[in-house]
Amino acid sequence: MGKTSTSVYTGSLRTENTHLKSGSVILTDAPIDNRGKGQAFSPTDLCATSLANCMLTVMGIKAEDHGWNLTGATAMVEKEMASDPRRIATIRIVITALRPDDAKAIPILERTAKDCPVAKSLHPDLKQEVSFKWE
């Protein structure tokens, strides 16, 4: 198994995370409701956003395999927290994309999104509410 990233706690409830292969950097900040400044993604924001990114990525792979154009698809992410213990309770994602010419594409792409690796890695108690808008 190869190393993926490094994370450094930089103080003031912030981290700096570096992707080892590319050098890309992501900063995190604790959310305002948990003593942070909310000036960057929180760790739970990244978790919710990772689900959306994974869905769009695997949909893109499936679309490329079939010659469907998914360029410009978007995902709007909403995260709902719970307490005792503090955790993500619900992730709501609305994926919006151009309606493919091929009628069989929509159910295939929707199923592919919901079966993405991040979706399958999250605890089953975490509600994943995913909807699609085909324009």
QUITANOR-V321741 format. One line per field, one symbol per residue. ss: DSSP state (~ for helix, > for strand, _ for the rest). psi: psi as a letter, one per 20 degrees, with the letter a starting at -180 (. if undefined). Layout:
# QUITANOR-V321741
ss: ???
psi: ???
This chain:
# QUITANOR-V321741
ss: ____>>>>>>>__>>>>>>_____>>>>>__~~~______>_~~~~~~~~~~~~~~~~~~~~~~~~_______>>>>>>>>>____>>>>>>>>>>>_______~~~~~~~~~~__~~~~~_____>>>>>>>>_
psi: pqqgrqppojrkkqqpppohhhjqppqqqqqhjljaikjrprhhghgghhggggghghgggggghikqojpiqrppppppqrrmqprpgppppopprppqhohigghggggggijqhggiiqphhopooprpoo.
